[in-house]
């Protein structure tokens, strides 16, 4: 029953209706209602999405335990920055526009001096 009260508590903290939360998770309002009444629980994918949307950790959402990470806003990008260095593919996926700008600048310089 702890989970049901946690879902409702954090949804109300965001000032969202059940319908608004359901829209953010791409589910029905009835599913959110079942979760809050303790008549059902979400599958793992929806549980992770729910924690992300409500901006709380899974421990806090499921167990009702406050953790150090749940007291600060959860941001995946900030978490990833400190955990490991960025590889080449991650760099390209975030900064693809830099590569295009460099190619354009190089093409301009080649045409300019030929």
PyMOL commands that set and color helices and strands:
alter all, ss='L'
color gray80, all
select helices_A, chain A and resi 2-13+18-25+29-37+44-54+58-63+68-70+76-83+88-94+96-112
alter helices_A, ss='H'
color red, helices_A
deselect
rebuild
show_as cartoon
